[in-house]
Amino acid sequence: MDIKRKAAFVAVVGRPSVGKSTLVNTLCGAKVAIVSAVPQTTRNAIRGILHRPEGQLVFVDTPGRHDSERKLNKKLREVSDRTIEDADIVLYVLDASRAPGPEEAAIAARLAPWADRTVAAVNKMDTSGADYEQSLTFLKSQLPQLDTARCFKISALNGVGTEAVLSCLFAMAGEGAPFYPEEYYTDQELHFRIAEIIREKAINRLREELPHALYVEVADAEFRDEGKRLWVRAFIITERESQKGMVVGKGGELIKAIRQSAQKDLNRILDWKVELDLRVKTAHDWRHNDGILKRLLDR
């Protein structure tokens, strides 16, 4: 019997720090998106690709939706909006350990036109104080068109409940040819992946100091030793000259730790031995620079 395969783009949407990136990594079985406890770590629409006998799902991890009129936050909402509008299905992630508030209500209102193609995943059910009924009551009130059969309890961290979510997503997906070859688990270009891994290591070590005041730029990358080794020069870029010392650390210990940790991750996920030359420089008030924001977010 000829089995029709499914294919769909799935926008992963929710508040900052609800576990969207962790969920995408778990669903795809690979490190696709960087993860941090810092809100709004994700700045771009990150695609992770899942291949199953049933077909292919392309998960698009989006920046956490946060009500703020700061230029960077507005740009991040625009990235999320475009992803929702382009997707076949929306996977709405909520945090069972946090009470819904005005920000959550704004997200639900934004998703109302897509309620018939939305799946809700109530995450962090493994944490203390998790309250699924609170989240379900909120969904019934704010998204009454969303069928409760498409609401699931999950733990993105340990994978509990995620198979039920996948079954629902494949059931909702339309028939079609896969968008990507089977060997792909993401379509991120090499420079972007390297920059994101470095940024993850930096913000996890600078959590309280300046996580949103930095970005990473890969300046040079070249293959050496007949393609066996990848040499990379990258810069962690701060907003203020005075912030450079925070990144470098006493005696250069912090930037050394960032470099070593990033290099270890890159060696694990890439096909070459990576040699990383990591430095720090300043781009004054870059979060207010339209040219820099466009270059960072339109990737």
C-alpha positions as CSV (number, residue, x, y, z in Angstrom):
1,M,0.0,0.0,0.0
2,D,1.3,3.5,-0.9
3,I,1.7,5.5,2.3
4,K,1.3,9.2,1.8
5,R,4.0,11.2,3.7
6,K,3.4,14.4,5.6
7,A,5.3,17.7,5.6
8,A,4.8,20.9,7.5
9,F,6.5,24.0,9.0
10,V,5.7,24.3,12.7
11,A,6.2,27.7,14.4
12,V,7.2,27.3,18.0
13,V,5.8,30.3,20.0
14,G,5.6,31.4,23.6
15,R,6.8,33.8,26.3
16,P,10.5,34.1,27.1
17,S,12.0,31.2,29.0
18,V,9.1,28.8,28.6
19,G,11.5,26.2,27.1
20,K,10.9,26.6,23.4
21,S,14.5,26.0,22.4
22,T,14.9,23.0,24.7
23,L,11.7,21.6,23.2
24,V,13.0,22.0,19.6
25,N,16.3,20.3,20.5
26,T,14.4,17.4,22.1
27,L,12.0,17.0,19.3
28,C,14.8,17.0,16.7
29,G,17.1,14.9,18.7
30,A,20.0,17.3,18.1
31,K,21.3,20.6,19.3
32,V,19.6,23.0,16.9
33,A,19.0,26.1,19.1
34,I,21.1,27.5,21.9
35,V,19.7,27.3,25.4
36,S,20.1,29.7,28.4
37,A,18.1,30.7,31.5
38,V,18.4,34.3,30.2
39,P,15.1,35.4,28.7
40,Q,15.0,36.1,24.9
41,T,18.2,34.2,24.2
42,T,16.7,33.2,20.8
43,R,16.9,36.2,18.4
44,N,16.3,34.5,15.1
45,A,13.9,32.0,13.5
46,I,15.9,28.8,14.1
47,R,14.9,25.8,12.0
48,G,15.2,22.3,13.3
49,I,14.2,19.4,11.0
50,L,12.7,16.1,12.2
51,H,12.6,13.1,9.8
52,R,10.2,10.2,10.6
53,P,8.6,7.5,8.5
54,E,5.4,9.6,8.7
55,G,7.2,12.5,7.0
56,Q,9.1,15.7,7.9
57,L,8.3,18.4,10.4
58,V,10.4,21.6,10.2
59,F,10.3,23.3,13.7
60,V,10.9,27.1,13.6
61,D,12.0,28.3,17.1
62,T,11.1,31.9,17.6
63,P,12.2,34.7,20.0
64,G,10.2,34.8,23.2
65,R,7.3,37.3,22.9
66,H,7.8,40.1,25.4
67,D,5.9,43.4,25.7
68,S,8.4,46.1,25.3
69,E,8.8,49.1,23.0
70,R,12.6,48.8,22.9
71,K,13.8,48.6,19.3
72,L,15.4,45.1,19.8
73,N,12.3,43.7,21.4
74,K,10.0,45.1,18.6
75,K,12.3,43.5,16.0
76,L,12.1,40.2,17.8
77,R,8.3,40.3,17.8
78,E,8.4,41.0,14.0
79,V,10.5,37.8,13.6
80,S,7.9,35.8,15.6
81,D,5.0,37.4,13.6
82,R,6.5,36.5,10.3
83,T,7.1,32.9,11.4
84,I,3.5,32.5,12.6
85,E,2.1,33.8,9.4
86,D,4.3,31.6,7.2
87,A,3.8,28.4,9.2
88,D,1.4,25.5,8.5
89,I,1.0,24.7,12.2
90,V,1.6,26.7,15.4
91,L,3.1,25.0,18.5
92,Y,2.2,27.2,21.5
93,V,4.4,26.5,24.5
94,L,3.3,27.6,28.0
95,D,5.1,27.3,31.3
96,A,3.1,25.3,33.9
97,S,5.1,26.7,36.7
98,R,4.2,30.4,35.9
99,A,0.7,31.9,36.2
100,P,-0.5,33.4,32.9
101,G,-0.6,37.1,32.9
102,P,-1.2,40.0,30.5
103,E,1.8,39.0,28.4
104,E,0.4,35.5,28.0
105,A,-3.0,36.9,27.1
106,A,-1.4,39.1,24.4
107,I,0.2,36.0,22.9
108,A,-3.1,34.1,23.0
109,A,-4.9,37.0,21.3
110,R,-2.2,37.1,18.6
111,L,-2.7,33.3,18.0
112,A,-6.5,33.5,17.9
113,P,-6.8,33.7,14.1
114,W,-4.7,30.5,13.9
115,A,-6.5,28.5,16.7
116,D,-7.7,25.9,14.3
117,R,-4.1,25.0,13.4
118,T,-2.6,25.5,16.9
119,V,-1.3,22.8,19.3
120,A,-0.6,23.8,22.9
121,A,2.2,22.2,24.9
122,V,2.2,23.0,28.6
123,N,5.9,22.6,29.6
124,K,7.8,22.2,32.8
125,M,5.4,19.6,34.3
126,D,8.4,18.1,36.1
127,T,9.0,21.3,38.1
128,S,7.8,22.2,41.6
129,G,4.5,24.1,41.5
130,A,3.5,23.0,38.0
131,D,-0.2,23.6,37.5
132,Y,-1.6,22.2,34.3
133,E,-5.2,23.0,35.2
134,Q,-4.3,26.7,35.5
135,S,-2.8,26.7,32.0
136,L,-5.8,24.7,30.6
137,T,-8.3,27.1,32.2
138,F,-6.4,30.0,30.6
139,L,-6.4,28.3,27.2
140,K,-10.2,27.6,27.4
141,S,-10.8,31.3,28.3
142,Q,-8.4,33.0,25.9
143,L,-8.4,30.5,23.0
144,P,-11.8,28.9,23.1
145,Q,-11.5,27.7,19.5
146,L,-8.5,25.5,20.5
147,D,-9.6,21.9,20.9
148,T,-8.5,20.6,24.3
149,A,-7.5,17.4,22.5
150,R,-4.7,19.4,21.1
151,C,-3.4,20.5,24.6
152,F,-0.6,18.4,26.1
153,K,1.4,18.1,29.3
154,I,5.1,17.9,28.6
155,S,8.6,18.2,30.0
156,A,10.9,19.4,27.2
157,L,13.9,18.8,29.3
158,N,13.4,15.0,29.7
159,G,11.1,14.4,26.7
160,V,8.0,13.3,28.7
161,G,4.8,13.8,26.6
162,T,6.6,14.9,23.5
163,E,5.6,11.8,21.5
164,A,2.0,12.7,21.9
165,V,2.7,16.2,20.6
166,L,4.5,14.8,17.6
167,S,1.6,12.4,16.8
168,C,-0.8,15.4,16.9
169,L,1.4,17.5,14.7
170,F,1.8,14.8,12.1
171,A,-1.9,14.2,12.1
172,M,-2.5,17.9,11.4
173,A,0.3,18.1,8.7
174,G,-0.7,18.0,5.1
175,E,0.6,15.5,2.6
176,G,3.6,16.6,0.7
177,A,7.2,16.0,-0.3
178,P,9.9,16.8,2.3
179,F,11.4,20.3,2.3
180,Y,14.9,19.1,3.1
181,P,17.1,16.1,2.4
182,E,17.2,13.4,5.1
183,E,20.7,14.2,6.2
184,Y,19.7,17.7,7.3
185,Y,18.7,18.4,10.9
186,T,19.0,22.2,10.5
187,D,19.6,24.6,7.7
188,Q,21.7,27.2,9.6
189,E,24.7,28.3,7.7
190,L,28.1,27.6,9.3
191,H,29.1,31.1,10.4
192,F,25.7,31.6,12.1
193,R,25.9,28.2,14.0
194,I,29.4,29.1,15.3
195,A,28.3,32.6,16.4
196,E,25.3,31.2,18.2
197,I,27.3,28.5,20.1
198,I,29.8,31.2,21.2
199,R,26.9,33.5,22.3
200,E,25.4,30.7,24.3
201,K,28.6,30.2,26.3
202,A,29.0,33.9,26.8
203,I,25.6,34.7,28.1
204,N,25.5,31.7,30.4
205,R,28.7,33.1,32.0
206,L,27.5,36.7,32.0
207,R,23.9,36.0,33.1
208,E,23.6,38.9,35.5
209,E,26.0,41.4,33.8
210,L,25.2,42.0,30.1
211,P,23.6,39.1,28.2
212,H,21.5,41.3,25.9
213,A,24.3,43.8,25.4
214,L,26.4,41.5,23.3
215,Y,26.4,39.7,20.0
216,V,28.9,37.5,18.2
217,E,30.4,38.1,14.8
218,V,32.5,35.5,12.9
219,A,35.1,37.5,11.0
220,D,37.1,34.7,9.3
221,A,36.9,31.0,8.9
222,E,39.2,28.8,6.8
223,F,39.8,25.1,6.4
224,R,43.4,23.8,7.1
225,D,45.2,20.5,7.1
226,E,43.5,19.3,3.9
227,G,40.0,20.1,5.3
228,K,40.5,18.3,8.6
229,R,40.7,21.4,10.7
230,L,38.5,24.6,10.8
231,W,40.2,27.7,12.0
232,V,37.8,30.5,13.1
233,R,38.3,34.1,14.3
234,A,35.3,35.5,16.0
235,F,34.5,38.6,18.1
236,I,32.2,39.0,21.1
237,I,30.9,42.5,20.6
238,T,29.7,44.7,23.5
239,E,27.8,48.0,23.5
240,R,30.2,49.9,25.8
241,E,34.0,50.0,26.0
242,S,33.7,49.5,29.7
243,Q,31.9,46.1,29.2
244,K,34.9,44.5,27.4
245,G,36.6,43.8,30.7
246,M,33.6,41.9,32.0
247,V,33.8,39.6,29.0
248,V,37.6,39.2,29.2
249,G,37.6,38.6,33.0
250,K,40.5,38.8,35.4
251,G,43.7,37.7,33.6
252,G,41.6,36.7,30.6
253,E,40.1,33.7,32.4
254,L,36.5,34.4,31.4
255,I,37.0,34.7,27.7
256,K,39.3,31.6,27.9
257,A,36.5,29.6,29.5
258,I,34.0,30.8,26.9
259,R,36.4,29.9,24.1
260,Q,37.1,26.4,25.5
261,S,33.5,25.6,26.1
262,A,32.4,26.8,22.7
263,Q,35.2,24.9,21.0
264,K,34.2,21.7,22.8
265,D,30.6,22.1,21.7
266,L,31.6,22.9,18.1
267,N,33.9,19.9,17.9
268,R,31.0,17.7,19.0
269,I,28.4,19.0,16.5
270,L,30.6,19.8,13.5
271,D,32.5,17.4,11.2
272,W,35.8,19.1,11.7
273,K,38.2,19.8,14.5
274,V,37.6,23.5,15.3
275,E,40.3,25.9,16.4
276,L,38.8,29.1,17.8
277,D,40.5,32.5,18.0
278,L,38.1,34.6,20.2
279,R,38.4,38.3,20.9
280,V,36.3,41.2,22.2
281,K,35.4,44.6,20.6
282,T,32.8,47.3,20.9
283,A,30.0,48.5,18.6
284,H,28.7,51.5,20.5
285,D,24.9,51.3,21.2
286,W,24.5,48.5,18.6
287,R,20.9,47.7,19.9
288,H,19.8,51.1,18.5
289,N,21.6,50.6,15.2
290,D,19.1,49.6,12.4
291,G,21.8,48.3,10.2
292,I,23.3,46.0,12.8
293,L,19.8,44.8,13.9
294,K,18.8,44.0,10.4
295,R,22.0,42.1,9.8
296,L,21.6,40.1,13.0
297,L,17.8,39.3,12.8
298,D,17.3,38.8,9.1
299,R,19.2,35.6,9.0
